[in-house]
Every structure is written in C-alpha cells, then in structure tokens.
C-alpha cells in the first residue's frame, strides 16, 4: 500500500530554515506528481507546493513563493521541501501527498 513518511520538522526561530523530506513507498514514485500541503491549528488544510513527476514545473502558493523550494529525487523515492525565511504564519503540520493520500505529517513551529 501507499506509504508516505515525512520528517525534518521542528522548532525554528523566525527567519530560520528547515528541510522537510518525504520518503514514499508502495507505488512507482516517478510516475506521479507530488504535493506538499499544510494545516495550521484551527485552520483548514491548504496547498503549499506541487511538482511534476519528472521534477519540472514546481508551483507554489503565493505566500511561500521565493522562500520555499520543492524538489524530488526519483532514485530515492523522496520528495523535499526546502523552507527559508520562515515566518510564524508558516507554523503548521506539513504533509506530503500523492493524489488524495497523505502521510502522517511533520510539525513545523516558527517562534521566537
């Protein structure tokens, strides 16, 4: 079955950086576009970024554009999200997603 395991979250000060990873299994990773979504406390889940199966055409929500970079390593079946210039409003649980399947998520907290 599809498994998505996120890691790399943590507590960081405003302006800091984190790199999230998502290791995928149970399907041919290179055949699917992948997505990062997030959910902050008391808020609805929101789309963050997506990337096509060959690593091309990354797209971002406007609030993270220029600060976040999505990438993937198909040989390692791994999706990444490099996050720089983090802001308190980026605090959320971050999930990687294959279509409608999400992992368990990794907590990102931005606070001084």
Secondary structure, 3 states (H helix, E strand, C coil): CCEEEEECCEEECCCCCEEEEEEEECCCHHHCCEEEEEECCCCCCEEEEEECCCCCCCEECCCCCCCEEEEEEHHHCEEEEEECCCCHHHCEEEEEEECCEECCCEEEEECC
